[in-house]
Structure formats: C-alpha cells, structure tokens
Amino acid sequence: LWSLVARGLSAGIVFGLVASQWEFSYRQLRILEYVFIGIEVAVTLLAPYTVNTQLIDSGDFISAVAIGKNGVLRTIMIMMTYAVFIPNNTRQTARVVLTIAAGPIVVLALLVPHLTKGSAEAVIIQHLGSNTIFIFVGAALAIFAAHTLHGLRHKLQEVRQLGQYHLLEKLGEGGMGAVYLAEHHLLKRPCALKLISPALEDNAIAIARFEREVQSAAMLSHPNTIEIYDYGRADD
C-alpha cells in the first residue's frame, strides 16, 4: 500500500508542476525528470527487497523467486517507458537506463546473505544469474529503441525545416497550395508560409502565376493586406 501511495503522490506532484503556469528551464525539467524516475525506481526496488527478505528468512523461496521476477519485469517496463516516451539522444538515454538497470542488481547483491541461509544454490543462480541477464537485455533493447526513435525524430525535424523557416502547423489549403504557420529559424519571427502544391511544381504556368501573386502582393502597403517577407525555392 505504501508503495502505491508513494508512486501516486510523486506522479501527482510532477503532473501538477508540469501542468502549472510555472515556466521551467531545460535544466529544471531535467532535474524534475531525474527526481521522478529516482523515486519510482527506489520504490520499485525497496518494496520487493522488504518482502523478499521476509520470504527468504521464512524459507518460502518459490514466492521470493516469483517476486524477484516481477521486480525485473517492472524494471524493464520503466526502462522501456523512459526510452520510448522521453525524447533523448542515445548517450543520455543509456546513462539513465543503465542507472535504472543497476538498481535490481544492487538489491540482489543485498539479498545474498539471506539467500545463503540454507537456500539452495539454484535459487542463488536464479536471482543473480538469469535476472541479471534479463535486466541488461531489457536495457539494451531500451537503448536501441531510444536510438531508433531519436533518428526518426531528427529526420522528422529536417522534413519540417524549409530553408530558414520551421513549419509549425497547417493553417489552410486550396487549389494553388497550402499555407503554414511558420517561424524564421534565426529571427524567431512568426509568419504565414505559402507552399505551391507538389502537383503544380513542374507546371510553368502555375509557377509564373504564383510569382505574379508574390510580386503583386509585395507592391501593396496597407493594414488590411499581407506583407511579403521572402520568396524562394526549396532544395527539393
């Protein structure tokens, strides 16, 4: 019960802070992330350790092995969840995931004095051998997943980068093309960016009409008309 309360309390506090109007810096968000992960891992490890020591001392080795396996599965779930849902580069993910993976190994090492009190050698191997392998295989899969997703996010970011402009969201679409809310990469100035339709990119008449539209709009100067900042052709 206490482990559920601790998890719920920490998750509620983190969610409340993130959902509030408080503006966090990148460093503060990282610290908040590490604190939350640390609490989750500590609770996940402390609860099985407490129960396992009682079971092993009472001679119930089968239940102890089962709880140990459940702890390994929970640890793998935490590592995979972190790797998939927290955007990080491979090195940062590996640092956190390997730290999480080391937790159950420490717990298993602390259980050795209890395991040697009349327990069979097979039980020790079960705890220290197979569980360790499972944990580090899970860590390797989590790091690989983070590496793959980081590459996909990077490619997606490149797709949404058009010259000096970063496309944010589509505002509308018509017969000539689509209009996006965009931001200049250096000036951080918001603007509406109109792209000619890919179906018309080889149509000389459509391109000439598009250029005339740009030139005509640039000649106007009125509060009720748009202001032209830039015009050009992308690399593709």
Secondary structure, 3 states (H helix, E strand, C coil): CHHHHHHHHHHHHHHHHHHCCCCCCHHHHHHHHHHHHHHHHHHHHHHHHHHHHHHHHHCCHHHHHHHHHHHHHHHHHHHHHHHHHCCCCHHHHHHHHHHHHHHHHHHHHHHHHHHCCCCCHHHHHHHHHHHHHHHHHHHHHHHHHHHHHHHHHHHHHHHCEECCEEEEEEEEECCCEEEEEEEECCCCCEEEEEEECHHHCCCHHHHHHHHHHHHHHHHCCCCCCCCCCCCCCCCC
